[in-house]
Amino acid sequence: MNGVDQTMLFSEKYVSIKYVKSSLKKRNEALSALLELSNFLSVAQEFEPLLKGALDIVLKNFDLDSGRIYLMEPKQQALVLAAHTGLDVSGLERVGLGDSFSGKAARTKSFIAQHTSELDSEERAELLALKGLKIIICVPFIVRDRVEGVMNLGAKKVIKLGQEEIDLLMTMGHQIGVASSNARIYRDLQEKLEEVQEKKETIKFFAYSASHDLKSPAIGLCGLMERFYRQYGDLLDDTGRLYCKTILKTASQIATLAEQINFYIAARELPLSIGRVNMEEMLTQLRQEFAGPLRERNVSLGEPSFFPDIMGDELRLTRAFRNLVDNALKYGGERLSEIRFGYEESEDHHIFSVADDGVGIKEEDMKRLFHFFQRLETSSRTEGSGMGLAIAKEAAQKHLGDLWVESAPNRGAKFYLSISKRLKSSDRKSRNEEGTTF
């Protein structure tokens, strides 16, 4: 920094210099080149275009004729060509780490520049000379003290390299090495994600197919067994009637489980169909559905003085609340006498609750409550799949909310289901019409 600049810095309250790319290049070409490469590497993600673009920037800023980028093999035994420009690369696709020019740079983590005529390998020297190169440069990519690869640069004329140019090439090489390492990790991650997605789709298809294929014969078996029992039950002894009832019960469980698996897959995979939901009508529907079990158990179903209309997926929400009521009946125990709906709100969510005065839930059971196929010891001989709460929680999360419980032994249980207030209507017909062109 000269004296004028120092005076300015000490005499002025602040220094403000507008960023102008052309002005920066005039003041500091090395910094301008580094900035150009950095900007490019910060945007590019695809592996091959990233390396090719970076190589072109280096060649342009140093007025060189050709370049190659080699990356280290996973086993660290050789360098493999990953990008090139300005040169026929036949015979140069792979470089060993023995005594080769590039191998030496990689082994010693050193910048090397040399006349092609002075290469140790006469065969390599002749090959490069035939391609018109007089000077070759090798820049190692050193990332976290590990050689990621090398960049070979070639000139068809004699050039001068000062320490400033060497430092700049080494810094640019480091930048390319970091970017290529990250790009390689990103590419591997994408491949893993695609593999996981493929497996996920396979599992989902299998689960759906298996549950679908199980449901029909299970329902058929239920119907057949019911008819058999009605017509021939009087001819059977106690053991035969017990066998019939066991078969009927098992077939019913299979059908219910198959249906619940389909519900869960739908809850996870199908997009929400958002519309206005009349919660009071939903509660009336649930009251009618559970009228029989509620009457048999002598359980009342209470409701709040106000239930707002909300935006949500009516089918999913109905299923979620149905599962919560069903859960209270199954696990409330003999002391259960009331199930009560509640409502409150926060700034961002509607918060509904389904509470009961049953036996409550043990702390150790609460930890696994929302997992698959979990049934508690307090189920009162009611058939179920153990998936009801998992389906309800999935529905809540799809609505940008959650499902949780407060409970203690002999003090009942209270499940809370929150639903975001920011859900918007999803008019599929209008969306499809707007996005369709012919």
N, C-alpha and C positions, 0 to 999 in steps of 0.2 A: 504494500500500500504506500503511495507516495505522500509527500507532505501536504499537498492540496486536499487529498482525500481525508487525511487525518484532521486537518483544520475544519473541514466541513462536518465531520462526525462530532467533533467536540463543540462546535459553535452552534449547530442547529439543534432544535428540540427533538426532531425526528428525521429519519431518512426514508423517503418513499420513491421507489423505482418501479415503474410499471413493467410487467413482464411482456416483452416482445421477442418472439422467437428469433427473428432476423437480427435484432440487436445483440441478443445473447450469443449468437453464433459468431458475430464479429468480435465481441469481447473475449469469448472463451470457446474456441471450437471444440476442445476436448470435452468440456462440460456439456456443450450442446449435443454432441454425439451420444454421450452417456444418457442424457435426458431423453433423447429420441428413442434409444433402445429401451430404456426403462418404461416409457409410456407404452411402447408396443407390447412389451412383455406383460404389462399389467392388464392388458385387454385380452390378448390371445390365450386360448385354452386348449384348442385342438393341437395334438402333439406335432404332427408333421408340418402344418402351416406355421406353427410357432418357431420351429428350428429353421425352416427355410427363410422366413421373414427376418429373423434375427441375423442370420448369415448375410442376407442382402444388405442390411443396414451397416454391418461391419465392413463389407467390401466397398460400399459406396463412400463411407467416411474416410477410408484409408486408401482409396483409389487402387484397389487390388483387382486381379483378373479372375480369380477362381477361389472357391472355398469348399471345404467338406467338414461336416460335423460327424464325429464318431462317438458312440456311447458305449460304455463298458458293459460287457456281458455280465449276467447275474453271478456267474462263477468267477469273475475277475480274471479271466484267462485270455481275453482278446477284446479288441475294439471293433464294433460293427457300424458300418456306414448308416447314418440316419437321415442326412440331408446333404445336398450338394448343389452347386450352381457354377456355371461357366467352365465346366470341364467334363470330358468323357471319363467316366469313373470305372470303365472296364479294367479289371485287374486290381482295383483299389477297394473292393467291397468289404474286405476284412483285413485287419492288421493285428498281428501277434504282438505280445508284450516282450518279446525277446530282445533282439538288438536293433529293431527298427527305429526309425526317427521318431514316429509317434509313440511307440512303446516306451522309448527312453524318456520322453516328456511325461508320460503317465506314471512311470515307475519313480522318477525322481521329483515329480510335482514341480517341474521346471519349464519356463518359457525357453523355447529353442528356435533360432533362426539360422538358416544355412543356405549356401549355394547348392543347387542340386548336383553340381559336378563333384562336390566334396562329400556326398553321402557315403556311408560305410558300405551300403549294399549297391554294388555296381548294377545289378538288375533293376533295382528300384530307381537308381539315378538315370539309367537309360530310358526307363518307362516314362518318367516325369519330363525328361528332356524332349522326348518324342512328342509330348503334349504341349511343348513350348514354354515350360516353366524354367525360370532361372533362379528364383529365390523361393524358398518355402519357409513357412513359419508355423510353429505348433504351439497352441495355447491350451494348457490344461484347464479343465473345469474342476475347480476344487471347492467342494461343498462340505462344510463341517469336517474339514481335514480329510476328506475322502474324495478320490478322483471319480467324478461322475462321467467324464468323457474328455475328448479333446476337440479343438477346432484347428484344422489345417487350412492355411491360407497360402495362395500362390500368386507370384508376380512374374510377368513375362519380361520385366525390365529390372535393372538393379535399383534398389531403393535404399534410403537411409533410415535407420531406426535409432532414435534417441531414447533416453530413459523415460521421458514423458510419454512417448508413444507406446513403449513397452508396458508401462504402468497402466495406461488406458486400456490396452488390449487385455491385460490380465484382469482388470476390473470388469470389463465387458464380458470376458469369459466366465468370471464368477457369476455375474448376473444371469447369463444364459444357462449356466449349470444349475443354479437354484431354480430357475423357471422350468427347465427340462425335468428336473427331479420332481417338482410339484406337478407338472403336467403328466408325468409318468404315474405318479401316485393317483392323480385324478382319473386317468384312463383306467388304471387297474380297479379303482373304486367303482367306476361306471360299469365295468365288466362284471364286477361282483354284484352290484345292484341289479343288473339285468339278469344275472343268474338267480339271485334271490327272488326277483319278481317272477321269473319263469317257474321256479319251484313253488312260489306262493300260488300262482295261477293253477298249477297242477294239483296242489293240495286242495285248493278251493273247489276245483272241478270234481276231484275225487269225493270230497265231503258232500258236495251238492248231489252228485250222482248217487253216491251210496245212500244218503238219506232219502232221496227221491225214490230209489229202487226198493228201499226197505219199507217205505210208508204204505205203498199200495198192497203188497202181500200181507202186511201186518193188519191193515184194515179189513182185507178180505178174510183173513183168519179169524178176526174178531166177529165178523158177521156170520161166518160159517159156524163158529163155536156157539154163538148165541142161539142160532136156529137149532143146532144139534141138542143143546141143553134144554131148550123149550120142548122139543119133540120127544126126546129120549131120556130126559133127566129122571123121570119117575122109574125108569127101568134100571137105573144104576144104583149101586150101593153107595155108602157114604164115601168110600175111597174114590170111586169113579167120579162122583160129583165134585170132590175136592180137586181131582186132577183137571176136570173141565174148568173149574173156576181159576185154577192156577194158570192154565194155558190162556184163558181169556184175559187174565190180569197181565201176563207177560206180553201178549200180543199188543194190548193197549199201551203198555209202557214203551214198546218199540215204536209204535205209531207216534206217540207223543214226543219221544226223543227225536225221531226223524223230522217231525214238524218243527221242533225247537231249533235244531241245527240249521234248518232252512231259514228260520226267522233270524238267527244270529248272523248268518252269512248276508242276508238281505240288509240287516241293520248296519253291518260294516261296509258293504260294498256299493249298495245302491245309493244314488244321489238323493238328497232331500227334495221333497216336493212341498215347498213352503206355501202356506196359505193361512187364512184366518181360521182359528180353531175356537169354537164355542165350548169353553170348559164346563159350563153348567150342563150342556147337552151331553157331554162326554160322561160326566158324573151320573146323570140320569141313566145313560146306557149301561154303565158299570153296575149301578144299583139293580137294574133289571137282570143283568147276566148272573149276578151273584145272589139273587133273591133266594133261591133254593138252599144253597150252603149256609147263607146267613141265618135263614129261618131254622134250619136243622140244628145249627150250633147255638141258636139264641144269641146272635151277635148283632149289634146295631151298627149302622154305617152313618157316621156324622159328617156334616159338611159345614164350611165357613159361611158367614153371612154374605160374603162377596167372592165371586170367582170371575176374574177378568177374561175377556177374549184375548188371545195371544196369537202371534205369528209362529207357525211351526208346521211340522209334518204330522198331520192328524193321525194317520195310520200308526206311525212309530210311537207317538205319544200315548195313544190309546192302549197299545200293547204294553208300554212301559208301566202305566198306571194299573192296568189289569194285572200285570205280574206282581206289583207291589201289594195289591189287595190279596191276591192269591197267596203270596208269601206270608202275609199276616195270618191267614187262615191255616196254612200248613204248619207254621212254626210258633203260633201263639200259645199253643198248649191248651189244657182243659180250663184254665182260668180266664181265657180270652172272652171278653164280653162286649168290647167296642173297638171299632176301627174308625179313625177320624181323619178326614182330609183337612189340610190347612193351607193358608197362603200368606206370604209376605213378599216384600220386594227390596232389592238394593238398587243402586243407581244404574247398574248394567244388566241385572238379571231378575226374572220372575223366579221366586223360590216357592215350590209347592212341597207339601209334606204329607206323608201317610203314617199315622201313628197308631199304635195298638196298646192295650193294657195287658198284654200277655206275659209270658214267663221271661221275656227279655233274651239277650244274647250275651254269652260269655265273651270276655275280652279276647281270648285265644281264638274264638270262632270268628270274631269280627275281622280279623286279619285276612281270612281266606273267603270272606263272605261273597265277594263279587267275582270269584274265580269259577271256571267251568265245573260242572257236575258236583257242586258242593251242597250237601243236604245235612241239616243239623239233627241232633238226637231228639229234638222236641217236635219233629213232624208227627202230626196226629193221624197216622195211618192214611195220609192223603197221597195219592200218586203224583209224581213229578219227575222232571228231568234233571234238576239241579242247574239249569241254565237261565232261569227266569231273571235273576238279578243281574247276571252278566249282560243279558239282552237289554235290560232297562238302563244299565250304566252306559252301554254303547249308544243307545238312543239319546241320552243326556249329553254325552260328549259330542255327538253329531250336531247337537243344537248349541254347541259352544258353551256347554254347562258341565255339570258333574252330578254324581249321585253319591251320597254318603249317609252314614247312620250314626245315631246317638242311642245308646242303650246301656242297660245294666241288668244283671240277673234279678228277676222278680219285679222289675220296674218297667216292663214293656220295652218297645223299640219304636224309634221315630226315624223314618227315612226321609231325606231331603233330596229333591230333584230340582236343579236349577236350569233355566232356559234363558238364553241371551235375548235381550230386548232389541237387538240390532239385526235380527234376521229379516231379510227382504223376500217379498213374494217371488216365487219362481214360476212364471207363466211359461211353461215349456213350449206351448203352441206359438206364442208370439216370438219367443227367442228363436225357435227353429225357422219361422218365417223370415225373420230379419236376417238370419245368417245363411239363407239358402239362395244360391244363384244358379242360373241355367244358361 
